[in-house]
């Protein structure tokens, strides 16, 4: 089953996603699949913070920045936490090795393939569409692609949640 968790920046969505996965899968059967490419100090700090938040929760961590459909988990995991779809999409769109114009479909194919390989997949995404800012066309293509991914996954998911100021709101399921 797919569980989609969305929310704005620093809304608590990652902590909620971890709790949802811990409720769904026993310790030792939890895989944290990280998608962030560690570019620079800010990314390194964010990665370290997330690792600290997961400490002692029974997660095995794997990293996959591109080509999620081809990812073979190191072992069968009852629960997988995919953190996060926006990073994965950016990697696929903008990395030379990425899927380029087929990035959104590559992300969707990867999510569906991963879902078939586990009992519960909790995928974290972002709500980045409400700021009212006019962005350059390249950024708008990214935002439209992420919105499309979010729509498809929300329709498919058994459960959808939004984290608002640290409060988890059930949208579906």
C-alpha positions as CSV (number, residue, x, y, z in Angstrom):
1,X,0.0,0.0,0.0
2,X,1.2,3.5,-0.8
3,X,0.9,6.3,1.8
4,X,1.6,9.8,0.6
5,X,2.6,12.5,3.1
6,X,2.8,16.1,1.9
7,X,3.3,19.5,3.5
8,X,5.3,22.7,3.3
9,X,8.9,23.2,4.3
10,X,9.7,22.4,7.9
11,X,6.0,21.3,8.5
12,X,7.0,18.1,10.3
13,X,6.1,15.8,7.4
14,X,9.3,13.7,7.7
15,X,8.7,13.0,11.4
16,X,5.0,12.1,10.6
17,X,6.1,9.8,7.8
18,X,8.6,8.0,10.0
19,X,5.9,7.5,12.6
20,X,3.4,6.2,10.0
21,X,6.0,3.7,8.8
22,X,7.0,2.6,12.3
23,X,3.3,1.9,12.9
24,X,3.1,-0.2,9.7
25,X,6.3,-2.2,9.8
26,X,8.3,-3.8,12.6
27,X,11.9,-2.8,13.5
28,X,14.3,-4.5,11.3
29,X,11.8,-4.5,8.4
30,X,12.1,-0.7,7.8
31,X,14.0,0.7,4.9
32,X,14.7,4.4,4.6
33,X,15.4,5.2,1.0
34,X,17.2,8.6,0.7
35,X,17.1,10.5,-2.6
36,X,19.1,13.7,-1.7
37,X,22.4,14.2,-3.5
38,X,24.8,15.6,-0.9
39,X,25.8,18.8,-2.6
40,X,27.3,21.3,-0.2
41,X,27.2,21.9,3.5
42,X,23.5,22.7,3.7
43,X,22.6,19.3,2.2
44,X,25.1,17.6,4.5
45,X,23.6,19.2,7.5
46,X,20.1,18.2,6.4
47,X,21.1,14.6,5.8
48,X,22.8,14.5,9.2
49,X,19.7,15.9,10.9
50,X,17.5,13.3,9.3
51,X,19.9,10.5,10.2
52,X,19.8,11.7,13.8
53,X,15.9,11.7,13.8
54,X,15.9,8.1,12.6
55,X,18.4,6.8,15.1
56,X,17.1,3.9,17.2
57,X,14.0,3.5,15.1
58,X,15.0,0.3,13.4
59,X,15.7,1.7,9.9
60,X,18.2,0.4,7.4
61,X,19.2,3.3,5.1
62,X,19.8,3.0,1.4
63,X,20.5,5.8,-1.1
64,X,19.1,6.1,-4.6
65,X,19.3,9.5,-6.3
66,X,18.3,8.4,-9.8
67,X,16.6,5.4,-11.6
68,X,14.3,4.3,-8.8
69,X,12.6,1.8,-11.0
70,X,15.9,-0.2,-11.1
71,X,16.4,-0.1,-7.4
72,X,16.7,-3.5,-5.7
73,X,16.4,-3.2,-2.0
74,X,19.2,-4.9,-0.1
75,X,16.6,-7.2,1.4
76,X,12.8,-7.5,1.5
77,X,11.4,-4.8,3.8
78,X,7.9,-4.7,5.1
79,X,8.0,-0.9,5.1
80,X,9.9,1.6,3.0
81,X,10.1,5.3,3.6
82,X,10.9,7.2,0.4
83,X,12.4,10.6,1.3
84,X,11.6,12.5,-0.9
85,X,9.9,12.8,-4.2
86,X,10.9,16.4,-5.0
87,X,14.5,15.6,-4.6
88,X,14.1,12.6,-6.8
89,X,12.3,14.6,-9.5
90,X,15.0,17.3,-9.4
91,X,17.7,14.7,-9.8
92,X,15.9,13.1,-12.7
93,X,15.2,16.5,-14.4
94,X,18.5,18.3,-13.9
95,X,21.3,15.7,-13.5
96,X,23.1,14.8,-16.7
97,X,22.5,11.1,-15.9
98,X,18.8,11.7,-15.2
99,X,15.7,11.0,-17.3
100,X,15.4,14.7,-18.5
101,X,12.1,15.3,-20.2
102,X,10.8,11.9,-19.0
103,X,11.6,12.7,-15.4
104,X,8.1,12.6,-14.1
105,X,7.3,9.3,-15.6
106,X,10.6,7.9,-14.3
107,X,9.7,9.0,-10.8
108,X,6.2,7.4,-11.1
109,X,7.6,4.2,-12.6
110,X,10.0,4.0,-9.7
111,X,7.4,4.6,-7.0
112,X,5.1,1.9,-8.5
113,X,8.0,-0.6,-8.8
114,X,9.1,0.1,-5.2
115,X,5.5,-0.3,-4.0
116,X,5.4,-3.8,-5.5
117,X,8.5,-4.7,-3.5
118,X,7.2,-3.9,0.0
119,X,4.2,-4.1,2.2
120,X,3.9,-0.4,2.9
121,X,5.5,2.5,1.1
122,X,5.4,5.9,2.7
123,X,6.4,8.5,0.2
124,X,7.2,12.1,1.3
125,X,6.5,15.0,-1.1
126,X,6.2,18.8,-0.8
127,X,3.5,21.3,-1.1
128,X,5.4,24.0,-3.0
129,X,2.6,25.5,-5.1
130,X,1.0,28.2,-2.9
131,X,3.6,31.0,-2.6
132,X,2.3,33.0,-5.6
133,X,5.8,33.7,-6.8
134,X,6.4,33.9,-10.6
135,X,9.4,31.6,-11.3
136,X,11.6,31.1,-14.4
137,X,10.1,28.7,-16.9
138,X,12.6,25.9,-15.9
139,X,11.4,26.1,-12.3
140,X,7.7,26.2,-13.5
141,X,8.3,23.0,-15.5
142,X,9.6,21.3,-12.3
143,X,6.7,22.6,-10.3
144,X,4.2,21.3,-12.9
145,X,5.9,18.0,-13.0
146,X,5.8,17.6,-9.2
147,X,2.1,18.6,-9.2
148,X,1.4,15.9,-11.8
149,X,3.3,13.3,-9.8
150,X,1.5,14.3,-6.6
151,X,-1.9,14.1,-8.3
152,X,-1.3,10.6,-9.7
153,X,0.1,9.3,-6.5
154,X,-2.6,10.9,-4.3
155,X,-5.3,9.2,-6.6
156,X,-3.5,5.8,-6.3
157,X,-2.5,6.0,-2.6
158,X,-4.5,4.2,0.0
159,X,-3.8,7.0,2.5
160,X,-2.9,10.7,1.9
161,X,-1.8,13.1,4.7
162,X,-0.8,16.7,4.9
163,X,1.4,18.0,7.6
164,X,0.3,21.6,8.6
165,X,2.4,23.4,11.2
166,X,3.3,20.0,12.8
167,X,-0.3,18.7,12.8
168,X,-1.0,15.6,10.6
169,X,-4.3,16.0,8.7
170,X,-5.8,12.9,7.0
171,X,-6.9,13.8,3.5
172,X,-7.7,10.2,2.2
173,X,-8.0,6.7,3.6
